[in-house]
Amino acid sequence: MQVFIPRYMDSPPQIAWWELDELIVLILCGFIGILTRQLTSLLVVGLLCTFMISTLKSGKSDGFIFHFAYWYGIPGFDLPLGPDGTVRELIE
């Protein structure tokens, strides 16, 4: 008996050619552009940020952006029971 196993089952959600985390940046920039009446300029900024994120992620493992954010201490990416990401040495 043969069973079909999807090839991309664990892939992150993708809309058009962007992954979800890249698309959130573009949508956020568009939303801020609507609020500030600078839609065109902030959409260009959003596209540039999306391009930078996609090139940063290329060739890296899944979850690279989250590891990167934790390592550099970006708020919201800390571990609830672990040390801060900016602590480089732990002394017992």
C-alpha positions in Angstrom: 0.0 0.0 0.0 1.4 3.4 -1.0 0.7 6.5 1.0 1.1 10.0 -0.4 3.1 12.2 1.9 3.0 15.9 1.0 6.5 17.3 0.3 6.0 20.7 1.8 3.9 19.9 4.9 6.1 21.7 7.4 6.9 24.7 5.2 5.8 28.1 6.6 2.6 29.5 5.1 3.2 31.3 1.9 1.1 33.9 0.0 2.2 34.6 -3.6 6.0 34.4 -3.4 6.3 35.7 0.2 6.4 33.8 3.4 4.0 35.0 6.1 6.7 36.7 8.2 7.9 38.7 5.2 4.3 39.6 4.3 3.5 40.9 7.8 6.3 43.5 7.4 4.8 44.7 4.1 1.3 44.9 5.4 2.4 46.7 8.5 4.2 49.3 6.4 1.2 49.7 4.2 -1.1 50.2 7.2 1.2 52.8 8.7 1.4 54.5 5.3 -2.4 54.7 5.1 -2.5 56.2 8.6 0.1 58.8 7.9 -1.0 59.5 4.3 2.4 58.4 3.0 1.3 55.1 1.4 3.6 55.1 -1.7 6.8 55.9 0.2 6.1 53.4 3.0 5.1 50.7 0.5 8.5 51.2 -1.1 10.1 51.0 2.4 8.1 47.8 3.1 9.2 46.2 -0.2 12.8 47.0 0.6 12.5 45.6 4.1 10.8 42.5 2.7 13.6 42.0 0.2 16.2 42.5 3.0 14.4 39.9 5.2 14.2 37.4 2.4 17.9 37.8 1.5 18.8 37.5 5.2 16.8 34.3 5.5 18.0 32.6 2.3 20.2 29.6 3.0 19.4 29.6 6.7 17.4 27.1 8.7 13.8 27.5 9.7 13.2 30.0 12.5 16.4 31.9 11.8 14.7 35.3 12.2 13.4 34.3 15.7 16.9 33.1 16.8 18.4 36.3 15.4 15.9 38.5 17.3 16.5 36.6 20.6 20.2 36.8 20.3 20.2 40.6 19.8 17.6 41.1 22.6 14.7 42.4 20.6 11.7 42.7 23.0 9.0 40.0 22.6 11.4 37.3 21.6 12.7 36.4 25.0 12.3 33.0 26.6 10.0 33.0 29.6 12.1 30.7 31.8 15.5 31.3 30.1 18.2 33.9 30.3 18.2 37.1 28.3 19.6 36.8 24.8 22.1 39.5 25.5 23.7 37.5 28.3 26.8 35.8 26.7 28.3 34.1 29.8 26.5 32.3 32.6 28.3 32.0 35.9 27.1 29.5 38.5 
